[in-house]
Amino acid sequence: MKACSVTDPTGTPMNSVAPFAHEALFYRDEDDFLAGTAKFVADGVSRDEPVLVAVSEARIALLRERLGVQADQVHFIDMAEAGRNPGRIIPGVLMAFSASAPQRRVRMVGEPVWAGRTELEYPACVQHEALINTAFEGRRGTLLCLYDAGELPGHVLKDAQRTHPVVIEGSRRTASEWYTDPAELADIYNVPLPPPPLSAEQHPFSVGTLAHMRKIVMAHASWLRREQVEDLVLAVNELATNSILHASGRGVLRMWREGDTAVCEVSDSGSGFPPSFTGLSGFGIVMVNLLCDLVRTHTSHTGTTVRVYLGR
């Protein structure tokens, strides 16, 4: 990593003058975590900035104890729950909080990648971090993303340097030499999905069979809770409708079960949903992410596949 001072020509820290700052904090233990976050949060409270902290419940408890009465002015969210689906973090956590104070500079702490993340989830995590740089462009605020350098493998920390313009380690704040254009990085992690099992149901669909498709999804997921079945039907219907409107007018639905999780996959010959959370053009995939536990997408020269997971 290139060592350099991240300041403007007057010596003022860049994140105090830039409209939006996206920084990664590498920490190794509880003391590191508190040293890197407590002052950042307390300064936001002192400046009357709305402050969000989205980390694990254990980290929330540590920070509450350190902040004392100031913790009452901080909005805490359990990231393990709210950010279980990485694609939900931008619209459902960060954008939602930022929109609650549209005229004020916001300060946010998040931990989107932790040691328990699966290989299936990880590409969506990197795409989420890359998209933050475009989704929040021009907005006023600072987002500090936490990475447990004592637990996470080296390639995860390297990716954090590629998705964050600024990286903090201890008292050292540096401009990342590895920062990569968000669109390029999102494309790098546009990786093929694992093949469906041979037992997967397969159903071609078109505009005339949408109603039937909704019924077979409902039957497939009948062992889930009623509200989950409704969410899955709505998500798959949105994906299929997108295929009909923006691809060839048809597609293929595949369905299977993985333990306690229902999996549905919609494939078509189109170029997919736009990777945007900043306007109505991306509303469909935002809704799908808000409804499901995980959403993975792969687009190639032959078309797009979107796979959704929803479990008990």
ZIMOKA-V403838 format. One record per residue. PHI is phi in whole degrees, -180 to 180 (* if undefined). Layout:
BEGIN
[[PHI] [PHI]]
END
This chain:
BEGIN
[[*] [-75] [-87] [-154] [-81] [-93] [-138] [-84] [-60] [-88] [94] [-79] [-54] [-58] [-71] [-88] [-119] [-71] [-57] [-139] [-119] [-122] [-123] [-107] [-114] [-93] [-127] [-122] [-158] [-62] [-64] [-60] [-59] [-68] [-63] [-86] [-113] [-61] [-67] [-58] [-70] [-61] [-62] [-63] [-63] [-63] [-88] [61] [-92] [-60] [-123] [-116] [-127] [-118] [-139] [-70] [-60] [-64] [-69] [-60] [-61] [-61] [-71] [-59] [-63] [-69] [-76] [65] [-66] [-64] [-61] [-67] [-101] [-111] [-93] [-102] [-134] [-77] [-67] [-61] [-94] [-66] [-108] [-53] [-93] [-56] [-71] [-91] [-67] [-63] [-75] [-90] [-117] [-72] [-64] [-62] [-70] [-59] [-69] [-73] [-140] [-65] [-99] [-123] [-75] [-106] [-131] [-133] [-121] [-142] [-132] [-78] [-122] [-134] [-62] [-83] [-63] [-89] [-63] [-69] [-79] [-58] [-57] [-67] [-64] [-65] [-62] [-59] [-63] [-67] [-69] [-55] [-66] [-97] [-63] [-105] [-59] [88] [-81] [-102] [162] [-134] [-118] [-106] [-99] [-97] [-134] [-80] [-68] [-83] [-117] [-83] [-68] [-60] [-67] [-70] [-66] [-64] [-64] [-63] [-70] [-84] [-100] [-121] [-63] [-131] [-124] [-117] [-133] [64] [-93] [-102] [-114] [-133] [-75] [-75] [-68] [-99] [-55] [-122] [-52] [-55] [-65] [-66] [-71] [-61] [-72] [-60] [-94] [-83] [-100] [-58] [-86] [-57] [-64] [-63] [-68] [-62] [-81] [-62] [-71] [-133] [-138] [-65] [-141] [-150] [-60] [-78] [-115] [-60] [-62] [-65] [-61] [-61] [-67] [-74] [-67] [-61] [-68] [-62] [-102] [-61] [-82] [-81] [-65] [-56] [-68] [-69] [-60] [-63] [-63] [-66] [-61] [-64] [-65] [-66] [-62] [-64] [-66] [-66] [-63] [-62] [-61] [-69] [-79] [-119] [-113] [-93] [91] [-155] [-169] [-131] [-104] [-122] [-140] [-159] [-121] [-123] [62] [-94] [-117] [-88] [-121] [-130] [-133] [-116] [-120] [-152] [-97] [-89] [-96] [89] [-72] [-67] [-78] [-136] [-120] [-106] [-154] [-66] [-61] [-104] [-64] [-60] [-71] [-62] [-61] [-61] [-66] [-69] [-86] [-111] [-78] [-157] [-130] [-122] [-128] [-137] [-119] [-136] [-67] [-95] [147] [-128] [-123] [-119] [-117] [-120] [-124] [-147] [-130] [-69]]
END
